[in-house]
C-alpha cells in the first residue's frame, strides 16, 4: 500500500472538510495543520477541493461545475469571491504580480471547473458560505474520487444534440459528491456524459464516457447512451474502449456506480503510477471489464444499439443560433482560460441584463465560456460590454484553440511557465502566420509537465515542459547555469472518428525556437495540403523525419507523403 493510500485509510478523506473550519478559525500555518492532523493532511485537503500552492500559506481552490452550466447568480458569486479573496500579498507582488492579468483572476479548466489562487485557509469558510447560498461546491474538486462530470456546454441549445443530457449529468454528480462509499477510490475518477452528436465532452479520454445512442426495445425506439471506458492522458495515454451495452438515461447513475464499484474492488491501490482505471481496463481487456461491471450492476443492461456520435467538435466560440426561435448563444474566447474575477462577474451580470430568464453561463472544455439565451437583437449590445473587449467571439485560429495548464507559476510539478506564454504565443502566431481560410482553429495545448493537464496529446500542436541545456556555453541564462525553459514538441493529435494521439516529434526544444519552427511548418502545410485537409491530418501524412527537418531549417526537402510515425 502506497503512502497516500495509508493516509486515506487512517482517516476518511471527506472528514477533512469539517476540519477546515477549525484550521481556519485558528488561522493555522501549513506546518501547524500537519502537526495537528498527523501525516497526509495535505493529501486529504484535496477532497475539499484544495491544493497547496508552491507559495507557502496559500491554496488553489477548485470549484466544480457539472456540465459546465452556471446560473448567472452562481457565475456572479464566483467572480465576486475571486475578486475579494483570490488576492496576492504584497510580498508576492500584489496587484503587480502578473503583468497580463493583474490580480484576483480565475482559471477555466479543461474539466469545466473554476480554479482560484492565493486563497488563505482563514478565508475558505467565507467562500463556502457564499457558495452555499447559490448551490456551488468545491467538495471532491480534487482527490481520489469522482471529479467534475463533463458535458456539452451547449446542452439543450444546439440542433446537433440528440437529447439534453444535463439532467443526467446533475443526477450522477449529485450521487457521487459527498458519497463516502465512493469518495476513496484507488485514484481520480473522471466521467463525461453527453447527448451531443459531436462529442465535445471528450468521451474518448475519460474513465467513463457516455455518448448518445438509440435502441429498439419492445417495439419502441429509445434514446440513451453507449459507454466508453478506460480513456485517459498523462503518462500512458489511452483511448476509451467501447462496451456492448445500452444505458437508459434513468439507469446512468446505477451504471456509473457499478463502474466505480468495479474500480474500487479490483483497482490497484499499491502503485499510484499505474492505478488509474485505464490501466485496469487494459489489463483485463474491455470484455472482461464489462463482465465485471455487469456482475456489480443491479439492473439489466441491454446490448448496444445504434451509435449517434458523428464526430468531434470541441469548440463553441462564436455567435450561434439556438434551436429556440429568436435566441442565440455567444461563445467567448478566453486564451488559456484565465480572466479577471471582476470580468467574470460582469459577464454574469450581462447574461442577466441581455438574456431571457433561462440565460446561463457555460464553461467549455477548451477553457472558453458561453452566454446563452440572448435574443438576437441584444447580441451586439452584449458584445459591446466592457468585459467582452478581450474575449471577442471572432479570434484568430491560434487564439481560438490555445489551452494552457497552471504552469510553474503556482504548480509544484510544472517545469515551465505556461499561461502567459500561451497567451503571448497565440496572439503572435495569429499575427505572423497566414493560415488557410478553411482552418478556423489550431489546437495548441501547453502542459508544464507530463501530467497532461492541458491535454497536449489530443492537440494539433502539443507542448510538454522540459529543461533544456544550451550548447553555447557563452550564453547562459540569468542564473549562469546554461539551462533554459523548453518543451517537447508534438504534432497531429485529435479526437473524433479519426482520433489519434500526437507524435512527439522533437524533445527538449528551447522555447525561443518554437515560433520560427511553427512558421516553417505552416508555410509547408499551406503549400502541400490536400483540399480541406486539416493541419493535424497533414502532420500525420508527412513523415516525422521531414517534419523535423522543416522545423530545423527553411530549405527542407520535398514531402514524402508517407504514413504517420517513424
N, C-alpha and C positions, 0 to 999 in steps of 0.2 A: 504494500500500500504506500503510495507516494505521500509526501509531506502535506500537500494541500488536502488530500483525501483524509488524512488523520485529523487535520483541523476541522473538517466538515463533520467528522464522526464525533469529535469531542463536544461539539456544540452545534445545534441545528442552525444553518446559516441565516434563516429568517428571524431568529431571535435577536440578531444584531439590530434590527430596526427599532425595537423598543430601547435598546441600549444607547442608540444615537442621541435620544433626548437627554439621557443622563450625561453623556460626554459633552453635549452642547451646553447644558446648564452649568457644568463645572468648568467649561472652557479648557478642556484638556489638550495638551500638546500631543503630537504623534506618539512620542515615547510614553507619555502617561496613559494613553489609551491602550497601548500594547501591554504595559505593565499591569494595568487593572484587569484587562480581559484575558491575559495569557496569550500564548503564541497563536498566530494565524488570524488575528482580528482584521488585519488588512485585507486578507482574502475574503473574509465574511462580509466586510463592508460593501463588497461588490453586489451583494443581494439587495442592498438598499439603493443600488444604482450609483455607487460612489467609487471612484478611482483616486488614489493618492497621486497628485501631480509630482513632477520631479522637483518643483519648488516646495520645499518642506512647509507644512502648515496649511496647504491649500488642496482642494479637491476639484476634479472634474465630476460633474453630476449629469447623468443621462436620463432624460425624460422619455418614457415610452408613448408612442402614438400609434395604436393599432391601425393598420391600413393607411397610415399617414394622414388620417382625417381628423381635423380640429374644427370645433366651432369657432366663430370669431372671438367669442368671450374667452375660450381657452387659449387661443393664439395671443390675444392681448395680454393675458396674465403671464404667459411665458416670456413675452417681450419685456413687460414691466419688471418681472422678477430678475431677468437678465440685467436690465439697466440699473436696478437697485443693488443687486448683490454680487454680480459677476465682475467685480471691480479690482483691478490690480493695485497693490500697495505701492507707495512711493519708492520703496527700496527696489522694486522691480520695474520702475519707470512710470507707474501710474497711467495717466491718460496718454503718455508718450511711448508706452512700452511696445506699441505696434504701429508702424508708420502707415500701414494700409487701412487698418480698421479702428485705430484708436483703442478704446477700452470698452468694456461691457458689451461684448459681442457673443453671438451664439453660432453653433455649427449644426447644419442639417446633415445627417449622416446617410450612408448608403442603405441603412436599415430603417429609414423613415423615423429616426429618433431625433431628439434635440439634445445637444451637449453644451454645457456651460462650464467655464473655467473660473478659477480664482474664488471658489466658494469656501468659506470658513466653516468649520464644524458648528460654531455657535449660531450660524445663520440658517442651518438646514431646517430646524423646526419651523421657522417662519415661512420658508419656501414650501414645505409640506402643507402647512395650514392654508396658505393661499392656493395651493394646488387642490386641496380637498374641496374647496368651495366651488370649483368648476369641474371636478371629476378627472383630474390628472394624477399620475403616479410615476414614481421612479423605481418602484419595487420590481426587482429582477430585471432592471435595465442592463445589468451585468451579471456575472456569476454563472455557475454550472446548473442552469435550469432553462426553462422556456424563455427565450428572448422576445423582443417585439415581433408580432406577427405581421408579415408584409402583405400588401395588397396593391391592386391597381389604384393610383391616385385619382383616376377619373372614373372610379366605380359609380355606377348609376347615371353616368353622363354621356358616354360615347355609344354610337351605333354599332361599333365593332364588339361590343360587350354582349356575350351570350345571356348572362344574367348578372344581377348585382350580388356579389359575394360579401359585401361589407357586413351584413348581419351575421354571417358565419364567422368572419374574422373576429368580430366582437365577442361571439359566444366562446370561441376557442381561447381567446385572450383572457376572458373573464374566468374560464375554468382553471387555467394554469397559474394565473397571477395570484400569489399568496398561498397556493396549494402546497402544503407541507409534504404531501405524498410524492410530488414530482418536482420539488424545488431543489433536490440534491441528487442530480444525475451525474454520470461519470464525467461529462463535460457539457459545454454550452449546447443548446438545443434550438435550432433555428427552423421556423416554419414560414411558409408563404402560401396564400390562398387567393385564388382569383377566378372570376368568371369572365375575364377578358381574353379574347381570342389571340391577342398579341403578346401575352405572357410577359408584360412589363414588370411583373413582380418577381421574375427571375427564378422560376421553379427549378431550373436545372442545377443551381448551385446552393440549394438548401437541404437540410436534413429531411424535411418533408416539403414537397411541392404539390399542392392540389390545383389542378387546371381543369377547365370546363370540358364536359363530355355529355353525351346523351345516350340513353339505352331504352330499348323497348322492354317493358316489364308488364306482364299480364295484359298485353294488348295496348298499352299506353306508353307513349314516349315521355321519359322523364329526364329532366336536366339534373346533372350532378357533377361529380369530379372523377378524374383519373388521378392516380398518385405516382409521384416520382420520389424516390428515397435515396439517401446517401450521397447527395451532392455537397460540394464544398470547395474552398480555395486553400489559402495558406500553403504550407509545405504539403506535398502530396495532393494536388487538386484532382477532383473527380466530378464528372457529370453524373447527375442523378439517374438511377435505374427505374424504368417503368414497371409497375406492378400490374398484374392481371386482375384488377379489381375496379368496381364501380362504387363510388361512395355517394349516397344521397346527402343533400345538404343537412338534413336533420341528424345524420349519422356521423358528421365530420368530427364532432367533439370526441365521440367514442373511438373513432378510428385513430385520431391523433393521440388519445390516451393510451391505446393499445400499442402504438409505436413507441411512445415514451416508456411504457412498462417493459417492452422488449429490451430497449436500450438500458433501462435501469437494471434489469435482471442479468443480462449477459454481456453488457458492455465492459470494456477493460477499465478497471479503476487503478491500475498499477503504474502504467507509463503514460503520463499526460501528453507525450508527444504523439501517441498513436491511439488515443482513446476517444477521438471524435467518432460519431456514428458512421461516417463514410467508411472508416476502416473496418467496422463490424460488417457492414453490408458487403464490402469487398471480400472479406474473409469467408463469410457464409455463402455468398452468392445471392442474387436477388430472389431466386425461387425459394431457397430455404429461409431467407429473411421474411418473405411473405408468409410462409407456413407458420413461422414463429408469431407473426402479428395475428394471423387468423386464430391461432391457439389461444391467444390472450384477449381476443375481441368478443364482447358479449352479444354482438349482432352478426347476422349472416351478411357476408359481403359478396354480392353478385360478381360474376366475371366482368371484365372490361367491356365497354360499349364502343361508341364512336367518338374518337378524339376530335375536339372542336378547335384546338390551337392551330393557327395557321402561320405563325412566325413570331418574331421578337421585335418589339418597338422600343420600349425603354426610354421614351422621350416624349414629353408633353409641352415643350417650350413653344410659345406662340399663342395666337388667338384662335380658338376653336369653337365651332358650333356645338352646342349641346343637343341631345335628342329632344329636349323640352323646347318647344317652339319659342323663338324670340330671345333665347338665352345663350350666352357664351361663357366659356371659361378661359382664363388667361394664365399661361404658364410662364413664370418669370425666371430668368436665367441668373443663378447665383453661383459665380465661379468658385469652385472648391467648397461650396456650401456655407461660407461664412458671411454673416451680415450683422449689423448692429442690433442690439435688443430694442432700441428705440425705433428702428426701421421696421422690425417685425411687428411691433405693436401698432405702428402706423398702418401697415398693410392690413392688420386685423380690423382696425377702425374703418379703413377704406372698404373692406368687404361688407361691413355693416352699412356704410353710407351709400354705396352704389349697387349693392346686391339685393336680392329678394330675401325673404325670411329664411329661405333654405341655404343662403350663402355659407360657404365654408372655406377654410384654408387647408390645402392638402400638401403634404410633403412627398416628394418623389425619390426613387432610389438613385437618381443621378444627382442628388443634392440640390435640386431646384424645388420651387413650390408653385402651387396653383391657387388662384382665387376663382371660385365658381359662382354660378347662378347670377351672372351680370347681364341685365338687359342690354341688347345691342347698342341702344342709344347712349348708354352710360360708359361704354368701354373707353372711349377717347378721354373722358374725364378721369377715369381710373388711371390710365397710363400717364396722365399729366401730374399725378400726385408726386410730392417731393420724394417719397420713399422709392418710387419706381425709376428714378433717374439713372441709377447704377445697375438696374436689373431688368432692362427692357427685353421684351419677348422676341426680338429680332437680332440676335447676336451673330457674330461670325462663327464658322463651324468649329474652330478650336475652343472658343469660349463656351459654346453650347455643350460640348462634350467633355469639359475639363472636370476631373474629380481628384480630390486630394485628401489624404488622411490627416491626422492631427500633426504628425511630424515631431521633430526633436525639440520644438518649442516647449512642449508640455509632456510628451510621452517618453517614458524611460527606455523603451525598446527601439525607438526610431533612431536611425543613424544620420539622417539628413533633414533639413528644413523643407517643408512641403507646401504649406498653404500659400505663403507669399510667392514662392517660386511658381506654383501652378497658375496663380492669377496673372503674374507678370508674363510668363511664357505664353499663356493662351492669348493674351492681347497682342503680344509682339508677333506671334505666329499669324494671327489674323491680319496684321498689317503687312507682314513680309511675304506671305505665301498666297499666291493666286490659285485657289483650289477650283476644280471643275464646277460648273454651275449645278450639276446634279448631285454634288456632295454637300448635303445640308449639315452634317455633323461628323466631326472626327473625335472619336472617344479616346481621350488621352488621360490615363489614370496614373497617379503618382503615389506610391506607398513608401514610407520611410524605412521599412524593413521588410522581411519576408512574411510577416503576418497577414499581408494582403487586405488590410482594412479598406484600401481604395480599389480593390478588385482589379489589379492590373492584368491578370491572366485573361480576362474577357474583353479587353480593350483593343482597339485598332493599334494603339501605341501604349505600351506599359512600361513603367519605371519602378525599380526596386532599389532602395537606398544602399549605397556601398561607400566605403572609404577608399580613395584612390591615392596611390603614391606616385608623385610626378617623377619622371625620369630625369628631368632637368634639375639638378641639384642647386643650380644658381637662382632658381625662382621658387623659394619655399613660401608657404603661407605665412600668416601673421605670427603664428606660434614658432615658425622656424623649423618645423619638423617635416616639411615637404609633403604633407598629407592634405588633400582637399576633398570636398564632398563630390561624390559621383554617384553613378547608378548603373544597374544592369538595364539593358535596353531591349525590349521585346516588341514583336510585331505580329499582327494577324489574328488576334482573338475576336471571338464573337459568341453570342448566344443565338438561339433560334434553330431553324431547321438545318442550317449549315454550321451548327455550333462546333467550336474548336478552341482549345486554349492556345494562346500565342506561343511562338517560339522565342526563347531568349537568344537574340541574335548576337549581341555584344555584352561583355561583362566589364564592370568597373570602368565605365566611360566618364571622364571628367565632365562636370556639369556644363562647363563653358563650351564643350564640343557638341552639345546636343542639338541646339537650334541650327547651326550650319549643316549638320547631318540630316536633319529633317527637311531643310530646304532642298538638298540634293535628292532626297527620296521622293519628295512631291513633284519635283521637276521631272524625274524619270516616270513617275506614275502618270502625270498629265500627258506625257508623250506616248505612253505604251498601253494605257488602259483599253479594255475591250468595251465599247459602247457604254453601258451603265454599270460597269464593273466597279464595285466599291473598293476603297483603299485596302481593307483587310483581305479581300479576295485576291487583289493584285499581289499583296505581300506573300500570300500562300502559293501563288502560281510561280513567282520568281524564286529561283534558287537562293538559299540563305547565303551562300558564298558571294553571290553577286550583290545581294542586299548589303552585305558588309563592305564590299568594295565601293558601292555607291556612297555609303556613309563616310568612308575614309578619304575619298578623293573625288574630284569633279569629273575627271575623264575616265569614267567607269566603262567596262566592256559592254557589249550588246547583251540584251536579256536572253537568258537561255530558255525561259518558259517551261521549266520542269516543275515537278511536284514539290509541295511544301515539305521542308525538312532537309537535313543534311544527308 
